[in-house]
Amino acid sequence: MGKYQLDQKGKVAVAKYHEKNQPVKGDKKERLEKMRAAYLNKKQKQAEQK
């Protein structure tokens, strides 16, 4: 084995670490809905100021 090769136990630990630390990927529909709501709120505030 090379200097930096992992055994099975080490590979499992690394995989578990990376799964836990991955950025959360939101659902595309959810993200679009949030953007739409923010846009509508912004437009509504601009309309109220005029």
N, C-alpha and C positions, 0 to 999 in steps of 0.2 A: 504494500500500500504506500502511496505517496504521502508526503508530509501533511497535506491538507485534506485528504480524503476522509469522509465520514463513514462510520458504520451505520447500520440500520437505525439504531437508537438515536444517533446524532441527526440523521436525515429527518426523522419524525419530529424531533425537537425544533429543527430549523423550519420545517414546513408549518408547524403549529405557530411558531413565532410570526412568520410572514402572514399567515391567515389573520391573526389577531391584529396586526399592524397595517393592514391594507386600508386605504381610504374607502369609506363606505360609498358605494355607487348607488345613487338614488334611481328610482324608476323614472324613465323618460317622461311618462305622462304626468307623474307627480311633479317633476321639475318644471314642465311646461305650465302646469296649473299654477304653481307658485309664481312663475314669471308673469303670467297673465293677470293674476290677482294684484301683484305689485304694480303692474302697468295701469290697471284700472284705478287703483287707489291714487296713483300719481296724477292721472288725468282728472279724477274727481276733485282732488285738492286744487289743481290749477284752475278748474272751472269755478270753484267756490271763491277763489281769490279775485277773479275778474268781475 
